[in-house]
């Protein structure tokens, strides 16, 4: 009986301790909660006033979505609230097929800016270029427009046409600009992404171009590499120019093809230190010893920066071209109860050496700086983009849509081939003491 009472007294003592701790903590918890609820009450009050007093009847869902859109819009250019229709389109996009014009867009200096057009798409064929600013859609200014609203205006049923006005900087000087405007009418299509192209170049060099990192990219890249190996390639050019990124896992898989020994490819770091997540290559890699050069430019972003940064940090490849876009943040797409979605920046990613390559607009820093810079004028970029469009015909090799006599030399690719040839010559030299 005494033992029972002792157990009860011990229980009461523990309970009293917990109660005392709760009494000490509760005011702080309630104070924090009260501030949050007080701030949320403003939104509820605004909603009620609009519902009761606005001159026209308004749907509650429209108001709630507008509030969510505004809330997310205060964060960064890559976080985004998506209504159910847009959320559905975004999901199909990451699976490698979607409807629209075929461009990746972001916000830069408060203007809707093209990160890159996707090869073979209507925007690409119409001559839209990376870093073009879309200043009008159907003659309506886009200044201050949200990404969500811009995407809704640009996308539509296949076969319909949308007119955009782009402002293009024709100067290569970051301090002095030479803007020209162009009206472009584009017919929307269902966009099917062929993310990988490959061919043999001179001197047993294989060439692989990755347009973006979608669900099938790693398989398509491995298939291309195996095909080139059978054709006799002993070195490789990996072209990531105008590659806007895509799926993080696909980018990690591609980098892993060239890195072994469980090497770090990239790591992501969220708000808390314990939220770090490492992405590593496998213990063995099928192409870890093949000499290679990676090509990048201002349209290379996100996943393409992961690959270029990892290969550069591990001294696995030489990077050639111009500084990349600098989009180095990780977004999670979170489905919401009514079918809408939230794309939220939850972390930034870092190269194996710990470099953050996320662009800082104020300091004009960020991106991957190439080992060898080869500047290309906007005019040449337009022509290179056009001649990169291939025509496929049964029984024949793919050919450029531009006649051979009208093609311009690709100075970035030429530099890559020179470097690979120089490496081969240097490695064959016999050095003796004399």
Secondary structure, 3 states (H helix, E strand, C coil): CHHHHHHHHHHHHHHHHHHHHHHHHHHHHHHHHHHHHHHHHHHHHHHHHHHHHCCCCCCHHHHHHHHHHHHHCCCCCCCEEECHHHHHHHHHHHCCEEEECCEEEEEECCEEEEEEECCCCHHHHCCCCCCCEEEEECCEECCCCCHHHHHHHHCCCCCCEEEEEEEEECCCCCCCCCEEEEEEEEECEEEECCCEEEEECCCCEEEEEECCECCCHHHHHHHHHHHHHHCCCCEEEEECCCCCCECHHHHHHHHHCCCCCCCEEEEEECCCHHHCEEEECCCCCCCCCCEEEEEECCCCCCHHHHHHHHHHHCCCCEEEECCCCCCCEEEEEEECCCCCEEEEEEEEEECCCCCECCCECCCCECCCCCCEECCCCHHHHHHHHHHCCEECCCCCCCEECCCHHHCCCCHHHHHHHHHHHHHHHHHHCCCCCC
